[in-house]
Amino acid sequence: MAKIKRDYKQKFTIRGESFEVTAPALFDDITNELLYDEELDDKAIEMANNQYRNAHGFVYPNEIKEFREKLNISGRDLAALIGFSPTTVVMYENGALPTESNSRKLKDLINNENSFKNFYESNKTSLSDTAQKKIEDYLGNNNENFELIPVMDIVDWFRVKNIILQKSDEYIEDLTQMKVMKLVYYVQAVALHWYGKPVFPNPILAWKYGPVVQEIYNEYHGSYSIVDSLRTELPDELLKNFSELSGNKQMSKVLNFVQEHLGSYSAWSLRDKTHNEEPWINTPQSGVISNESIKKYFDSNFEKIF
């Protein structure tokens, strides 16, 4: 039997609602009969479930897993903390749709630090001593306010990272002014989503080509590459700054997440990406994109964005 894979439009009914999905499916190339393929069928179902999640503001599987990993606890520990069965947490992390009340509880715990603290204090006796210590260590670290970092120090971290990557991969392109401003924007967004706090104090402006920090523009206006001066030698001051930010547990996590997920994008791809996101869309030209609008959007769309 000759088999062929092509896009196929199908409808799924989820909790009484109809969702249309176009996804790859397997067909008999001769009879055109739709064939069963577990992997492809599961992906189509996942797409339909995600449409449902998006329509109703439900928690996403990756949000649960990332939250649990931030706490450094097992699925069993998270289940004990929330009052779910361990099987339920595993199912949710693997794509099963939660009930509306369970989704609401999970989203509140993940996105509202005060709710999580209060819930933990009320339910910590259900956890082992080891799990309690891990969560208290997390809360202790997370309660330490970010010392607001000069935005140019964050820019310099990306400049040094770009040079380091170029030394091991000749195809890595020079970091540009436009690209670093978008990376810095996403650094602020990730920090606001994960920790509820900004990492730099500078306002982010909604310019024609996407989010911009005025100080970065002023420093590099008229330049294309912003790493030319570092090509032969990395100044000690920049290396010290890079080491300090890399050694900061929270900052390192944010910076490396942004670099890993968006570092390979071109400047223009990042511009287009921000142009499709509500914080830039809903801010008047040259107005300040508020941290509140960034956090609200990224809290609701984090998995889709990254």
ABEGO torsion letter per residue (X at the ends): XBBBBBBBBBBBBBGGBBBBBBBBBBBBAAAGBBBBBAAAAAAAAAAAAAAAAAAAGBBBAAAAAAAAAAAGBBAAAAAAAAGBBAAAAAAAAAGBBBBAAAAAAAAAAAABAAAAAAAAAAAAAABBAAAAAAAAAAAAAAABBBBBBBAAAAAAAAAAAAAAAAAABAABBBBBAAAAAAAAAAAAAAAAAAAGBBABABBBBBBAAEBBBAAAAAAABGBBBAAAAAAABBBAAAAAAAAAAAABAAAAAAAAAAAAAAAABBAAAAAAAAAABAAAAABBBGBBBBAAAAAAAAAAAAAAAX
